[in-house]
Amino acid sequence: MRSSHFRFNKQERSGIFFLLLLVALLQGVYFFVKSKPFGDSPKFNEDVLALAKLDSLRNVVLSDSLRLLPFNPNYISDYKGYVLGLSTDELDRLFTFRKQGKYVNSAEDFQEVTQISDSLLEAISPYFKFPEWRQRETIKLSEPFVQKDKKVVAPKDLNLATKEELMRVNGIGEKLSDRIINFRDKLGGFLVNEQLYDVYGLDPDVVKRALALFQVLHQPNITKININTASIQELSALLYINRDLAREIVAHREVNGAFSTLDDLRNVKTFPKERIDRIKLYLTL
């Protein structure tokens, strides 16, 4: 009987066993290493940290790009406009305006031409720098009309001012003049000069220039609202009081009784105390 060529002695069998064991261990290590990135592995955490560092660097770059120096807004380039946050439409309006040989001489002029938002104007206008001769010209235009004998012309009635007359004030364009007249119509007419400050988007400096030319000379006749008997609907008809505030005023009155003075409105939780003097003009007890 012939001996088999595939018969192994004890030493050979031991060697084969250890070889198979080693292969099995290597496969186990490979499977463990390969599957570990899908769990909570250090490699995954390092990627998160790397992304956080990239975000931090990007924020630094962006913040550096917004560190502005004073500049003349008449000469904004496409890139400068992009950095400032202007849209392409807003930039195109400025470029079209400049091609006509015209210049913006104030922050208000810039907003009128570009139609940028109030928030963006507030952010970038502190960096506007106009030539000195432009500033002198702006100051000159903002002064009241003066006759040849240097006597100041008496201001006109703010409640009778037309759109064209309002646009003669530096800083008031077509849009703001329409807004002033619309606000005046909703009020039924201005009762005091200070109400001009309540017009949305009207800069305080522009209001001062406007009040140098226009004053409330004749107050309109209004029917005051009795704060102790008015309904929610009647109160909310007043421009300064919305429906939510009217509801709170009535609720406060029902719980605490009639108001003794108009100043008691300050006790209403959400009442705009800074405007009480305006609102009191339209109320009575």
PLY file of the C-alpha trace (Angstrom):
ply
format ascii 1.0
element vertex 285
property float x
property float y
property float z
element edge 284
property int vertex1
property int vertex2
end_header
0.00 0.00 0.00
1.40 3.31 -1.12
1.79 6.14 1.40
-0.20 9.38 0.73
1.67 12.48 -0.42
-0.77 14.59 1.62
-0.07 13.10 4.98
1.44 15.56 7.47
3.38 14.86 10.52
2.62 16.46 13.87
5.01 19.38 13.40
3.58 20.21 9.95
0.04 20.06 11.26
0.95 22.47 14.05
2.46 24.87 11.53
-0.66 24.77 9.33
-2.88 25.35 12.37
-0.92 28.47 13.41
-0.94 29.73 9.83
-4.73 29.44 9.65
-5.01 31.11 13.04
-2.84 34.00 11.86
-4.99 34.44 8.70
-8.14 34.49 10.83
-6.65 37.12 13.14
-5.60 39.31 10.22
-9.08 39.11 8.71
-10.62 40.07 12.06
-8.31 43.08 12.39
-9.11 44.16 8.81
-12.85 43.88 9.39
-12.62 45.85 12.68
-10.54 48.68 11.15
-12.74 48.89 8.07
-16.02 49.09 9.99
-14.85 51.43 12.77
-15.15 54.78 10.84
-18.93 54.24 10.78
-19.02 54.36 14.56
-17.71 56.92 17.00
-14.10 56.80 15.83
-11.29 59.29 16.45
-10.99 59.72 12.68
-14.60 60.95 12.45
-14.05 63.36 15.36
-10.96 64.76 13.72
-12.98 65.52 10.60
-15.50 67.46 12.67
-12.74 69.49 14.26
-11.24 70.18 10.88
-14.56 71.44 9.54
-14.96 73.66 12.59
-11.52 75.14 11.98
-12.38 75.77 8.33
-15.58 77.53 9.34
-13.65 79.65 11.81
-11.11 80.64 9.17
-13.88 81.49 6.73
-15.56 83.75 9.30
-12.27 85.52 9.92
-11.84 86.13 6.20
-15.40 87.44 5.89
-15.05 89.73 8.90
-11.76 91.09 7.56
-13.40 91.82 4.22
-16.05 93.94 5.97
-13.58 96.15 7.80
-14.35 99.20 5.73
-12.48 102.44 5.33
-14.29 105.68 4.45
-15.20 105.75 0.74
-17.17 107.81 -1.75
-20.30 105.79 -2.62
-20.42 107.39 -6.07
-17.50 105.20 -7.14
-18.52 101.77 -5.87
-17.23 98.94 -8.07
-18.97 95.62 -8.68
-16.67 93.89 -6.19
-17.08 96.64 -3.58
-20.84 96.45 -3.96
-20.74 92.66 -3.51
-18.70 92.99 -0.32
-21.08 95.65 1.02
-24.08 93.41 0.37
-25.73 95.27 -2.51
-27.66 93.24 -5.06
-26.95 93.47 -8.79
-30.19 95.40 -9.31
-29.22 97.95 -6.66
-25.78 98.38 -8.20
-27.27 98.75 -11.69
-29.51 101.57 -10.47
-26.45 103.41 -9.13
-24.45 102.82 -12.33
-27.34 104.05 -14.49
-27.69 107.15 -12.30
-23.96 107.88 -12.55
-23.93 107.47 -16.33
-26.24 110.48 -16.46
-23.47 112.56 -14.91
-25.29 112.78 -11.58
-23.93 112.26 -8.06
-25.39 111.20 -4.74
-24.58 113.76 -2.07
-25.91 112.07 1.06
-26.87 108.71 2.51
-30.51 109.55 1.81
-29.71 110.21 -1.85
-27.88 106.90 -2.06
-30.92 105.02 -0.72
-33.27 106.86 -3.06
-31.17 105.90 -6.08
-30.28 102.30 -5.16
-33.44 101.49 -3.13
-31.39 99.54 -0.57
-33.02 98.54 2.71
-32.92 100.75 5.80
-30.90 98.13 7.69
-28.19 97.96 5.00
-28.04 101.75 4.75
-27.59 101.98 8.52
-24.72 99.49 8.35
-22.71 101.11 5.54
-23.61 104.81 5.59
-21.22 105.64 8.49
-18.39 104.89 6.04
-19.66 107.27 3.33
-17.28 110.11 2.64
-18.25 112.93 0.30
-15.97 115.72 -0.96
-15.97 118.84 1.19
-17.51 120.95 -1.56
-20.37 118.45 -1.80
-20.95 118.70 1.94
-21.03 122.50 1.77
-23.49 122.29 -1.10
-25.69 119.90 0.89
-25.71 122.23 3.89
-26.61 125.14 1.64
-29.52 123.26 0.08
-30.82 122.24 3.49
-31.16 125.84 4.73
-34.54 127.61 4.63
-35.36 129.65 1.54
-33.77 133.09 1.83
-34.75 136.26 0.02
-32.20 138.63 -1.48
-32.38 140.86 1.57
-31.34 137.82 3.68
-34.69 137.58 5.45
-35.81 134.04 6.15
-39.04 133.14 4.39
-41.78 132.00 6.77
-42.31 128.20 6.71
-45.30 126.76 4.89
-48.04 124.68 6.46
-46.92 121.06 6.71
-50.50 119.92 6.28
-50.74 121.70 2.91
-47.31 120.79 1.52
-47.42 119.14 -1.89
-45.29 116.26 -3.07
-43.16 118.56 -5.22
-42.58 120.98 -2.34
-41.53 118.20 0.01
-39.06 116.91 -2.58
-37.25 120.27 -2.40
-35.91 119.16 0.99
-32.53 117.52 0.62
-32.94 113.84 1.47
-36.62 113.58 0.51
-37.21 111.96 -2.85
-40.32 110.76 -4.58
-40.77 107.69 -2.39
-40.38 109.51 0.93
-42.59 112.40 -0.13
-45.34 109.91 -1.03
-44.85 108.22 2.33
-45.16 111.53 4.23
-48.39 112.47 2.45
-49.82 108.98 2.95
-48.99 109.11 6.67
-50.54 112.58 6.92
-53.73 111.37 5.22
-54.05 108.40 7.59
-53.67 110.73 10.57
-56.21 113.16 9.18
-53.45 115.76 9.28
-50.47 116.47 11.52
-51.35 117.89 14.92
-47.76 118.67 15.98
-44.46 119.02 14.12
-42.92 116.07 15.99
-45.22 113.62 14.22
-43.03 113.98 11.16
-40.44 111.88 13.03
-42.92 109.01 13.04
-42.80 108.61 9.26
-41.03 105.32 8.54
-37.61 105.65 6.91
-37.31 109.39 7.45
-33.92 110.22 8.94
-33.97 112.64 11.93
-31.57 115.00 10.13
-33.91 115.10 7.15
-36.84 115.84 9.47
-34.94 118.81 10.91
-34.34 120.17 7.40
-38.00 119.65 6.52
-39.22 121.43 9.66
-37.08 124.42 8.73
-39.36 124.81 5.70
-42.65 123.35 6.92
-44.53 123.65 10.21
-47.97 122.70 11.51
-49.60 126.11 11.20
-53.21 124.97 11.27
-54.26 121.86 13.18
-56.99 119.73 11.61
-60.28 119.25 13.41
-60.41 115.76 14.90
-62.87 113.88 17.06
-61.06 112.56 20.11
-61.72 109.01 21.32
-62.99 108.48 24.87
-60.56 106.01 26.36
-63.09 104.85 28.99
-65.92 104.02 26.60
-64.23 103.21 23.28
-64.46 99.71 21.87
-61.54 97.69 20.53
-62.55 98.59 16.99
-62.74 102.31 17.76
-59.34 102.33 19.46
-57.63 100.34 16.69
-58.88 102.91 14.15
-56.22 105.23 15.55
-53.01 104.94 13.55
-50.84 104.64 16.66
-52.88 101.80 18.21
-53.07 98.36 16.59
-55.76 95.83 17.39
-53.65 93.88 19.92
-52.90 97.04 21.90
-56.55 98.12 21.72
-57.57 94.74 23.12
-55.13 95.11 26.02
-56.35 98.63 26.81
-59.95 97.46 27.01
-58.98 94.40 29.07
-57.02 96.59 31.50
-60.00 98.93 31.81
-62.40 96.06 32.54
-60.15 94.65 35.28
-58.99 97.91 36.92
-61.87 100.26 36.18
-61.94 103.51 34.24
-58.74 105.42 33.57
-58.37 108.45 35.87
-55.89 110.20 33.59
-54.51 109.56 30.13
-51.11 108.96 31.70
-52.59 105.83 33.33
-52.18 104.21 29.90
-48.56 103.67 30.89
-49.81 100.87 33.16
-51.02 98.87 30.18
-48.41 96.16 29.68
-47.41 96.68 26.04
-48.28 100.35 25.72
-45.55 102.29 23.82
-44.64 104.75 26.56
-42.27 106.67 24.30
-45.24 107.70 22.13
-47.76 108.52 24.81
-47.56 112.26 24.07
-48.54 111.58 20.45
-51.35 109.18 21.34
-52.80 111.48 24.01
-53.50 114.03 21.27
-56.28 111.79 19.98
-57.82 110.65 23.29
-60.05 112.03 25.99
-61.64 110.82 29.25
0 1
1 2
2 3
3 4
4 5
5 6
6 7
7 8
8 9
9 10
10 11
11 12
12 13
13 14
14 15
15 16
16 17
17 18
18 19
19 20
20 21
21 22
22 23
23 24
24 25
25 26
26 27
27 28
28 29
29 30
30 31
31 32
32 33
33 34
34 35
35 36
36 37
37 38
38 39
39 40
40 41
41 42
42 43
43 44
44 45
45 46
46 47
47 48
48 49
49 50
50 51
51 52
52 53
53 54
54 55
55 56
56 57
57 58
58 59
59 60
60 61
61 62
62 63
63 64
64 65
65 66
66 67
67 68
68 69
69 70
70 71
71 72
72 73
73 74
74 75
75 76
76 77
77 78
78 79
79 80
80 81
81 82
82 83
83 84
84 85
85 86
86 87
87 88
88 89
89 90
90 91
91 92
92 93
93 94
94 95
95 96
96 97
97 98
98 99
99 100
100 101
101 102
102 103
103 104
104 105
105 106
106 107
107 108
108 109
109 110
110 111
111 112
112 113
113 114
114 115
115 116
116 117
117 118
118 119
119 120
120 121
121 122
122 123
123 124
124 125
125 126
126 127
127 128
128 129
129 130
130 131
131 132
132 133
133 134
134 135
135 136
136 137
137 138
138 139
139 140
140 141
141 142
142 143
143 144
144 145
145 146
146 147
147 148
148 149
149 150
150 151
151 152
152 153
153 154
154 155
155 156
156 157
157 158
158 159
159 160
160 161
161 162
162 163
163 164
164 165
165 166
166 167
167 168
168 169
169 170
170 171
171 172
172 173
173 174
174 175
175 176
176 177
177 178
178 179
179 180
180 181
181 182
182 183
183 184
184 185
185 186
186 187
187 188
188 189
189 190
190 191
191 192
192 193
193 194
194 195
195 196
196 197
197 198
198 199
199 200
200 201
201 202
202 203
203 204
204 205
205 206
206 207
207 208
208 209
209 210
210 211
211 212
212 213
213 214
214 215
215 216
216 217
217 218
218 219
219 220
220 221
221 222
222 223
223 224
224 225
225 226
226 227
227 228
228 229
229 230
230 231
231 232
232 233
233 234
234 235
235 236
236 237
237 238
238 239
239 240
240 241
241 242
242 243
243 244
244 245
245 246
246 247
247 248
248 249
249 250
250 251
251 252
252 253
253 254
254 255
255 256
256 257
257 258
258 259
259 260
260 261
261 262
262 263
263 264
264 265
265 266
266 267
267 268
268 269
269 270
270 271
271 272
272 273
273 274
274 275
275 276
276 277
277 278
278 279
279 280
280 281
281 282
282 283
283 284
